[in-house]
Amino acid sequence: MARYLRVTQKRSAIRRQERQKRTIRALGIHRLHESVEHRDSPQIRGMIEKVRHLVEVEEIEKEG
């Protein structure tokens, strides 16, 4: 079983720093309330930490 993170954008990136907008985009999120799943890694956790006020994160277990 591998650990994954489900990241959902909960707040708008409008009027945020360009760096935060690019981080949301790099996570693969394109619109509000959209969710993406990423394999848990220090790099992804670091990206989430930079935009933690805009997203909601839940840990999930998945095979593969």
PDB file of N, CA, C and O in Angstrom:
ATOM      1  N   MET A   1       0.839  -1.183   0.000  1.00  0.00           N
ATOM      2  CA  MET A   1       0.000   0.000   0.000  1.00  0.00           C
ATOM      3  C   MET A   1       0.882   1.243   0.000  1.00  0.00           C
ATOM      4  O   MET A   1       1.808   1.364   0.802  1.00  0.00           O
ATOM      5  N   ALA A   2       0.590   2.134  -0.881  1.00  0.00           N
ATOM      6  CA  ALA A   2       1.346   3.381  -0.967  1.00  0.00           C
ATOM      7  C   ALA A   2       0.498   4.516  -0.392  1.00  0.00           C
ATOM      8  O   ALA A   2      -0.731   4.488  -0.454  1.00  0.00           O
ATOM      9  N   ARG A   3       1.179   5.504   0.162  1.00  0.00           N
ATOM     10  CA  ARG A   3       0.475   6.648   0.719  1.00  0.00           C
ATOM     11  C   ARG A   3       0.385   7.748  -0.327  1.00  0.00           C
ATOM     12  O   ARG A   3       1.378   8.116  -0.954  1.00  0.00           O
ATOM     13  N   TYR A   4      -0.813   8.259  -0.498  1.00  0.00           N
ATOM     14  CA  TYR A   4      -1.070   9.353  -1.425  1.00  0.00           C
ATOM     15  C   TYR A   4      -1.689  10.510  -0.666  1.00  0.00           C
ATOM     16  O   TYR A   4      -2.221  10.339   0.430  1.00  0.00           O
ATOM     17  N   LEU A   5      -1.612  11.687  -1.264  1.00  0.00           N
ATOM     18  CA  LEU A   5      -2.240  12.881  -0.715  1.00  0.00           C
ATOM     19  C   LEU A   5      -3.270  13.381  -1.716  1.00  0.00           C
ATOM     20  O   LEU A   5      -2.971  13.533  -2.900  1.00  0.00           O
ATOM     21  N   ARG A   6      -4.473  13.634  -1.243  1.00  0.00           N
ATOM     22  CA  ARG A   6      -5.502  14.245  -2.083  1.00  0.00           C
ATOM     23  C   ARG A   6      -5.524  15.727  -1.729  1.00  0.00           C
ATOM     24  O   ARG A   6      -5.800  16.099  -0.589  1.00  0.00           O
ATOM     25  N   VAL A   7      -5.236  16.556  -2.701  1.00  0.00           N
ATOM     26  CA  VAL A   7      -5.142  18.001  -2.497  1.00  0.00           C
ATOM     27  C   VAL A   7      -6.323  18.661  -3.201  1.00  0.00           C
ATOM     28  O   VAL A   7      -6.531  18.453  -4.396  1.00  0.00           O
ATOM     29  N   THR A   8      -7.089  19.448  -2.468  1.00  0.00           N
ATOM     30  CA  THR A   8      -8.265  20.129  -3.011  1.00  0.00           C
ATOM     31  C   THR A   8      -8.125  21.625  -2.774  1.00  0.00           C
ATOM     32  O   THR A   8      -7.861  22.062  -1.653  1.00  0.00           O
ATOM     33  N   GLN A   9      -8.300  22.399  -3.824  1.00  0.00           N
ATOM     34  CA  GLN A   9      -8.229  23.860  -3.668  1.00  0.00           C
ATOM     35  C   GLN A   9      -9.537  24.345  -3.061  1.00  0.00           C
ATOM     36  O   GLN A   9     -10.610  24.102  -3.614  1.00  0.00           O
ATOM     37  N   LYS A  10      -9.448  25.029  -1.926  1.00  0.00           N
ATOM     38  CA  LYS A  10     -10.633  25.510  -1.216  1.00  0.00           C
ATOM     39  C   LYS A  10     -10.795  27.027  -1.276  1.00  0.00           C
ATOM     40  O   LYS A  10     -11.900  27.542  -1.101  1.00  0.00           O
ATOM     41  N   ARG A  11      -9.704  27.738  -1.520  1.00  0.00           N
ATOM     42  CA  ARG A  11      -9.775  29.196  -1.599  1.00  0.00           C
ATOM     43  C   ARG A  11      -9.157  29.654  -2.906  1.00  0.00           C
ATOM     44  O   ARG A  11      -8.271  28.993  -3.449  1.00  0.00           O
ATOM     45  N   SER A  12      -9.616  30.764  -3.399  1.00  0.00           N
ATOM     46  CA  SER A  12      -9.154  31.288  -4.677  1.00  0.00           C
ATOM     47  C   SER A  12      -7.717  31.802  -4.607  1.00  0.00           C
ATOM     48  O   SER A  12      -7.265  32.299  -3.575  1.00  0.00           O
ATOM     49  N   ALA A  13      -7.017  31.670  -5.725  1.00  0.00           N
ATOM     50  CA  ALA A  13      -5.649  32.184  -5.821  1.00  0.00           C
ATOM     51  C   ALA A  13      -5.622  33.600  -6.398  1.00  0.00           C
ATOM     52  O   ALA A  13      -4.550  34.172  -6.594  1.00  0.00           O
ATOM     53  N   ILE A  14      -6.782  34.155  -6.664  1.00  0.00           N
ATOM     54  CA  ILE A  14      -6.856  35.528  -7.154  1.00  0.00           C
ATOM     55  C   ILE A  14      -6.338  36.462  -6.057  1.00  0.00           C
ATOM     56  O   ILE A  14      -6.647  36.276  -4.880  1.00  0.00           O
ATOM     57  N   ARG A  15      -5.564  37.448  -6.441  1.00  0.00           N
ATOM     58  CA  ARG A  15      -4.959  38.423  -5.533  1.00  0.00           C
ATOM     59  C   ARG A  15      -3.957  37.793  -4.573  1.00  0.00           C
ATOM     60  O   ARG A  15      -3.745  38.284  -3.464  1.00  0.00           O
ATOM     61  N   ARG A  16      -3.348  36.704  -5.014  1.00  0.00           N
ATOM     62  CA  ARG A  16      -2.272  36.060  -4.257  1.00  0.00           C
ATOM     63  C   ARG A  16      -0.975  36.318  -4.994  1.00  0.00           C
ATOM     64  O   ARG A  16      -0.977  36.743  -6.150  1.00  0.00           O
ATOM     65  N   GLN A  17       0.123  36.061  -4.324  1.00  0.00           N
ATOM     66  CA  GLN A  17       1.424  36.248  -4.949  1.00  0.00           C
ATOM     67  C   GLN A  17       1.555  35.315  -6.151  1.00  0.00           C
ATOM     68  O   GLN A  17       1.015  34.209  -6.153  1.00  0.00           O
ATOM     69  N   GLU A  18       2.267  35.768  -7.156  1.00  0.00           N
ATOM     70  CA  GLU A  18       2.466  34.980  -8.372  1.00  0.00           C
ATOM     71  C   GLU A  18       3.094  33.626  -8.043  1.00  0.00           C
ATOM     72  O   GLU A  18       2.766  32.619  -8.669  1.00  0.00           O
ATOM     73  N   ARG A  19       3.983  33.604  -7.076  1.00  0.00           N
ATOM     74  CA  ARG A  19       4.637  32.354  -6.687  1.00  0.00           C
ATOM     75  C   ARG A  19       3.625  31.326  -6.183  1.00  0.00           C
ATOM     76  O   ARG A  19       3.748  30.136  -6.473  1.00  0.00           O
ATOM     77  N   GLN A  20       2.624  31.787  -5.427  1.00  0.00           N
ATOM     78  CA  GLN A  20       1.593  30.881  -4.923  1.00  0.00           C
ATOM     79  C   GLN A  20       0.702  30.388  -6.062  1.00  0.00           C
ATOM     80  O   GLN A  20       0.295  29.227  -6.072  1.00  0.00           O
ATOM     81  N   LYS A  21       0.401  31.252  -7.006  1.00  0.00           N
ATOM     82  CA  LYS A  21      -0.403  30.852  -8.168  1.00  0.00           C
ATOM     83  C   LYS A  21       0.319  29.777  -8.966  1.00  0.00           C
ATOM     84  O   LYS A  21      -0.295  28.808  -9.413  1.00  0.00           O
ATOM     85  N   ARG A  22       1.626  29.952  -9.144  1.00  0.00           N
ATOM     86  CA  ARG A  22       2.414  28.965  -9.893  1.00  0.00           C
ATOM     87  C   ARG A  22       2.508  27.636  -9.142  1.00  0.00           C
ATOM     88  O   ARG A  22       2.541  26.576  -9.768  1.00  0.00           O
ATOM     89  N   THR A  23       2.551  27.678  -7.823  1.00  0.00           N
ATOM     90  CA  THR A  23       2.607  26.453  -7.038  1.00  0.00           C
ATOM     91  C   THR A  23       1.299  25.672  -7.160  1.00  0.00           C
ATOM     92  O   THR A  23       1.318  24.451  -7.311  1.00  0.00           O
ATOM     93  N   ILE A  24       0.171  26.366  -7.095  1.00  0.00           N
ATOM     94  CA  ILE A  24      -1.134  25.718  -7.289  1.00  0.00           C
ATOM     95  C   ILE A  24      -1.175  25.056  -8.657  1.00  0.00           C
ATOM     96  O   ILE A  24      -1.628  23.918  -8.788  1.00  0.00           O
ATOM     97  N   ARG A  25      -0.706  25.762  -9.670  1.00  0.00           N
ATOM     98  CA  ARG A  25      -0.689  25.241 -11.039  1.00  0.00           C
ATOM     99  C   ARG A  25       0.235  24.029 -11.146  1.00  0.00           C
ATOM    100  O   ARG A  25      -0.094  23.053 -11.820  1.00  0.00           O
ATOM    101  N   ALA A  26       1.389  24.091 -10.483  1.00  0.00           N
ATOM    102  CA  ALA A  26       2.353  22.992 -10.531  1.00  0.00           C
ATOM    103  C   ALA A  26       1.806  21.740  -9.843  1.00  0.00           C
ATOM    104  O   ALA A  26       2.192  20.623 -10.184  1.00  0.00           O
ATOM    105  N   LEU A  27       0.915  21.927  -8.885  1.00  0.00           N
ATOM    106  CA  LEU A  27       0.278  20.786  -8.243  1.00  0.00           C
ATOM    107  C   LEU A  27      -0.758  20.137  -9.165  1.00  0.00           C
ATOM    108  O   LEU A  27      -1.241  19.041  -8.881  1.00  0.00           O
ATOM    109  N   GLY A  28      -1.094  20.803 -10.254  1.00  0.00           N
ATOM    110  CA  GLY A  28      -2.044  20.240 -11.212  1.00  0.00           C
ATOM    111  C   GLY A  28      -3.473  20.694 -10.988  1.00  0.00           C
ATOM    112  O   GLY A  28      -4.406  20.124 -11.553  1.00  0.00           O
ATOM    113  N   ILE A  29      -3.646  21.716 -10.168  1.00  0.00           N
ATOM    114  CA  ILE A  29      -4.985  22.224  -9.869  1.00  0.00           C
ATOM    115  C   ILE A  29      -5.293  23.371 -10.823  1.00  0.00           C
ATOM    116  O   ILE A  29      -4.490  24.292 -10.979  1.00  0.00           O
ATOM    117  N   HIS A  30      -6.459  23.310 -11.459  1.00  0.00           N
ATOM    118  CA  HIS A  30      -6.828  24.326 -12.446  1.00  0.00           C
ATOM    119  C   HIS A  30      -8.013  25.190 -12.025  1.00  0.00           C
ATOM    120  O   HIS A  30      -8.180  26.304 -12.520  1.00  0.00           O
ATOM    121  N   ARG A  31      -8.833  24.678 -11.113  1.00  0.00           N
ATOM    122  CA  ARG A  31     -10.006  25.460 -10.716  1.00  0.00           C
ATOM    123  C   ARG A  31     -10.373  25.167  -9.257  1.00  0.00           C
ATOM    124  O   ARG A  31      -9.915  24.185  -8.673  1.00  0.00           O
ATOM    125  N   LEU A  32     -11.185  26.014  -8.699  1.00  0.00           N
ATOM    126  CA  LEU A  32     -11.627  25.894  -7.319  1.00  0.00           C
ATOM    127  C   LEU A  32     -12.383  24.585  -7.111  1.00  0.00           C
ATOM    128  O   LEU A  32     -13.145  24.170  -7.984  1.00  0.00           O
ATOM    129  N   HIS A  33     -12.188  23.939  -5.985  1.00  0.00           N
ATOM    130  CA  HIS A  33     -12.827  22.683  -5.586  1.00  0.00           C
ATOM    131  C   HIS A  33     -12.376  21.487  -6.421  1.00  0.00           C
ATOM    132  O   HIS A  33     -12.982  20.418  -6.341  1.00  0.00           O
ATOM    133  N   GLU A  34     -11.343  21.649  -7.206  1.00  0.00           N
ATOM    134  CA  GLU A  34     -10.784  20.534  -7.961  1.00  0.00           C
ATOM    135  C   GLU A  34      -9.795  19.787  -7.064  1.00  0.00           C
ATOM    136  O   GLU A  34      -9.039  20.398  -6.309  1.00  0.00           O
ATOM    137  N   SER A  35      -9.813  18.455  -7.160  1.00  0.00           N
ATOM    138  CA  SER A  35      -8.902  17.627  -6.367  1.00  0.00           C
ATOM    139  C   SER A  35      -7.925  16.901  -7.269  1.00  0.00           C
ATOM    140  O   SER A  35      -8.265  16.496  -8.380  1.00  0.00           O
ATOM    141  N   VAL A  36      -6.715  16.743  -6.779  1.00  0.00           N
ATOM    142  CA  VAL A  36      -5.694  15.948  -7.468  1.00  0.00           C
ATOM    143  C   VAL A  36      -5.044  15.046  -6.434  1.00  0.00           C
ATOM    144  O   VAL A  36      -5.023  15.359  -5.243  1.00  0.00           O
ATOM    145  N   GLU A  37      -4.516  13.928  -6.897  1.00  0.00           N
ATOM    146  CA  GLU A  37      -3.832  13.001  -5.999  1.00  0.00           C
ATOM    147  C   GLU A  37      -2.371  12.909  -6.394  1.00  0.00           C
ATOM    148  O   GLU A  37      -2.035  12.783  -7.572  1.00  0.00           O
ATOM    149  N   HIS A  38      -1.509  12.976  -5.390  1.00  0.00           N
ATOM    150  CA  HIS A  38      -0.068  12.870  -5.592  1.00  0.00           C
ATOM    151  C   HIS A  38       0.487  11.860  -4.616  1.00  0.00           C
ATOM    152  O   HIS A  38       0.014  11.748  -3.485  1.00  0.00           O
ATOM    153  N   ARG A  39       1.488  11.126  -5.055  1.00  0.00           N
ATOM    154  CA  ARG A  39       2.188  10.215  -4.149  1.00  0.00           C
ATOM    155  C   ARG A  39       2.882  11.066  -3.085  1.00  0.00           C
ATOM    156  O   ARG A  39       3.471  12.099  -3.404  1.00  0.00           O
ATOM    157  N   ASP A  40       2.814  10.643  -1.840  1.00  0.00           N
ATOM    158  CA  ASP A  40       3.402  11.393  -0.731  1.00  0.00           C
ATOM    159  C   ASP A  40       4.925  11.448  -0.886  1.00  0.00           C
ATOM    160  O   ASP A  40       5.587  10.415  -0.977  1.00  0.00           O
ATOM    161  N   SER A  41       5.467  12.669  -0.913  1.00  0.00           N
ATOM    162  CA  SER A  41       6.908  12.866  -1.010  1.00  0.00           C
ATOM    163  C   SER A  41       7.263  14.202  -0.365  1.00  0.00           C
ATOM    164  O   SER A  41       6.401  15.069  -0.214  1.00  0.00           O
ATOM    165  N   PRO A  42       8.522  14.370   0.013  1.00  0.00           N
ATOM    166  CA  PRO A  42       8.932  15.648   0.623  1.00  0.00           C
ATOM    167  C   PRO A  42       8.729  16.839  -0.320  1.00  0.00           C
ATOM    168  O   PRO A  42       8.426  17.941   0.135  1.00  0.00           O
ATOM    169  N   GLN A  43       8.892  16.626  -1.616  1.00  0.00           N
ATOM    170  CA  GLN A  43       8.726  17.717  -2.577  1.00  0.00           C
ATOM    171  C   GLN A  43       7.268  18.190  -2.629  1.00  0.00           C
ATOM    172  O   GLN A  43       6.996  19.391  -2.622  1.00  0.00           O
ATOM    173  N   ILE A  44       6.349  17.243  -2.680  1.00  0.00           N
ATOM    174  CA  ILE A  44       4.928  17.590  -2.722  1.00  0.00           C
ATOM    175  C   ILE A  44       4.513  18.227  -1.397  1.00  0.00           C
ATOM    176  O   ILE A  44       3.766  19.205  -1.391  1.00  0.00           O
ATOM    177  N   ARG A  45       4.985  17.689  -0.288  1.00  0.00           N
ATOM    178  CA  ARG A  45       4.668  18.269   1.024  1.00  0.00           C
ATOM    179  C   ARG A  45       5.165  19.713   1.122  1.00  0.00           C
ATOM    180  O   ARG A  45       4.495  20.560   1.714  1.00  0.00           O
ATOM    181  N   GLY A  46       6.335  19.994   0.544  1.00  0.00           N
ATOM    182  CA  GLY A  46       6.871  21.354   0.544  1.00  0.00           C
ATOM    183  C   GLY A  46       6.013  22.303  -0.265  1.00  0.00           C
ATOM    184  O   GLY A  46       5.789  23.445   0.135  1.00  0.00           O
ATOM    185  N   MET A  47       5.528  21.824  -1.415  1.00  0.00           N
ATOM    186  CA  MET A  47       4.645  22.653  -2.244  1.00  0.00           C
ATOM    187  C   MET A  47       3.335  22.946  -1.507  1.00  0.00           C
ATOM    188  O   MET A  47       2.838  24.071  -1.525  1.00  0.00           O
ATOM    189  N   ILE A  48       2.791  21.922  -0.866  1.00  0.00           N
ATOM    190  CA  ILE A  48       1.544  22.096  -0.122  1.00  0.00           C
ATOM    191  C   ILE A  48       1.741  23.086   1.024  1.00  0.00           C
ATOM    192  O   ILE A  48       0.862  23.903   1.302  1.00  0.00           O
ATOM    193  N   GLU A  49       2.879  23.013   1.678  1.00  0.00           N
ATOM    194  CA  GLU A  49       3.161  23.917   2.797  1.00  0.00           C
ATOM    195  C   GLU A  49       3.126  25.385   2.359  1.00  0.00           C
ATOM    196  O   GLU A  49       2.705  26.250   3.127  1.00  0.00           O
ATOM    197  N   LYS A  50       3.562  25.665   1.139  1.00  0.00           N
ATOM    198  CA  LYS A  50       3.593  27.041   0.634  1.00  0.00           C
ATOM    199  C   LYS A  50       2.201  27.600   0.357  1.00  0.00           C
ATOM    200  O   LYS A  50       2.008  28.816   0.364  1.00  0.00           O
ATOM    201  N   VAL A  51       1.227  26.719   0.112  1.00  0.00           N
ATOM    202  CA  VAL A  51      -0.134  27.180  -0.201  1.00  0.00           C
ATOM    203  C   VAL A  51      -1.164  26.547   0.743  1.00  0.00           C
ATOM    204  O   VAL A  51      -2.324  26.367   0.372  1.00  0.00           O
ATOM    205  N   ARG A  52      -0.737  26.217   1.952  1.00  0.00           N
ATOM    206  CA  ARG A  52      -1.606  25.504   2.891  1.00  0.00           C
ATOM    207  C   ARG A  52      -2.874  26.285   3.235  1.00  0.00           C
ATOM    208  O   ARG A  52      -3.878  25.687   3.624  1.00  0.00           O
ATOM    209  N   HIS A  53      -2.843  27.608   3.099  1.00  0.00           N
ATOM    210  CA  HIS A  53      -4.009  28.428   3.390  1.00  0.00           C
ATOM    211  C   HIS A  53      -5.032  28.405   2.254  1.00  0.00           C
ATOM    212  O   HIS A  53      -6.145  28.906   2.414  1.00  0.00           O
ATOM    213  N   LEU A  54      -4.666  27.830   1.113  1.00  0.00           N
ATOM    214  CA  LEU A  54      -5.562  27.777  -0.046  1.00  0.00           C
ATOM    215  C   LEU A  54      -6.103  26.375  -0.320  1.00  0.00           C
ATOM    216  O   LEU A  54      -7.068  26.220  -1.068  1.00  0.00           O
ATOM    217  N   VAL A  55      -5.492  25.357   0.278  1.00  0.00           N
ATOM    218  CA  VAL A  55      -5.854  23.981  -0.040  1.00  0.00           C
ATOM    219  C   VAL A  55      -6.234  23.179   1.199  1.00  0.00           C
ATOM    220  O   VAL A  55      -5.939  23.560   2.332  1.00  0.00           O
ATOM    221  N   GLU A  56      -6.895  22.062   0.942  1.00  0.00           N
ATOM    222  CA  GLU A  56      -7.218  21.089   1.986  1.00  0.00           C
ATOM    223  C   GLU A  56      -6.550  19.790   1.572  1.00  0.00           C
ATOM    224  O   GLU A  56      -6.589  19.418   0.399  1.00  0.00           O
ATOM    225  N   VAL A  57      -5.934  19.096   2.527  1.00  0.00           N
ATOM    226  CA  VAL A  57      -5.165  17.891   2.217  1.00  0.00           C
ATOM    227  C   VAL A  57      -5.684  16.728   3.041  1.00  0.00           C
ATOM    228  O   VAL A  57      -5.939  16.869   4.237  1.00  0.00           O
ATOM    229  N   GLU A  58      -5.840  15.576   2.397  1.00  0.00           N
ATOM    230  CA  GLU A  58      -6.164  14.364   3.139  1.00  0.00           C
ATOM    231  C   GLU A  58      -5.276  13.244   2.669  1.00  0.00           C
ATOM    232  O   GLU A  58      -4.986  13.124   1.478  1.00  0.00           O
ATOM    233  N   GLU A  59      -4.842  12.417   3.610  1.00  0.00           N
ATOM    234  CA  GLU A  59      -3.980  11.288   3.302  1.00  0.00           C
ATOM    235  C   GLU A  59      -4.852  10.089   2.962  1.00  0.00           C
ATOM    236  O   GLU A  59      -5.837   9.814   3.647  1.00  0.00           O
ATOM    237  N   ILE A  60      -4.486   9.379   1.906  1.00  0.00           N
ATOM    238  CA  ILE A  60      -5.231   8.196   1.518  1.00  0.00           C
ATOM    239  C   ILE A  60      -4.254   7.063   1.229  1.00  0.00           C
ATOM    240  O   ILE A  60      -3.113   7.303   0.835  1.00  0.00           O
ATOM    241  N   GLU A  61      -4.700   5.849   1.425  1.00  0.00           N
ATOM    242  CA  GLU A  61      -3.913   4.651   1.141  1.00  0.00           C
ATOM    243  C   GLU A  61      -4.424   4.061  -0.174  1.00  0.00           C
ATOM    244  O   GLU A  61      -5.630   3.939  -0.389  1.00  0.00           O
ATOM    245  N   LYS A  62      -3.483   3.697  -1.049  1.00  0.00           N
ATOM    246  CA  LYS A  62      -3.844   3.170  -2.345  1.00  0.00           C
ATOM    247  C   LYS A  62      -2.849   2.095  -2.736  1.00  0.00           C
ATOM    248  O   LYS A  62      -1.674   2.179  -2.376  1.00  0.00           O
ATOM    249  N   GLU A  63      -3.291   1.105  -3.455  1.00  0.00           N
ATOM    250  CA  GLU A  63      -2.364   0.123  -3.967  1.00  0.00           C
ATOM    251  C   GLU A  63      -1.682   0.677  -5.198  1.00  0.00           C
ATOM    252  O   GLU A  63      -2.316   1.330  -6.028  1.00  0.00           O
ATOM    253  N   GLY A  64      -0.399   0.421  -5.318  1.00  0.00           N
ATOM    254  CA  GLY A  64       0.302   0.863  -6.513  1.00  0.00           C
ATOM    255  C   GLY A  64       1.211   1.926  -6.276  1.00  0.00           C
ATOM    256  O   GLY A  64       1.869   2.395  -7.205  1.00  0.00           O
TER     257      GLY A  64
END
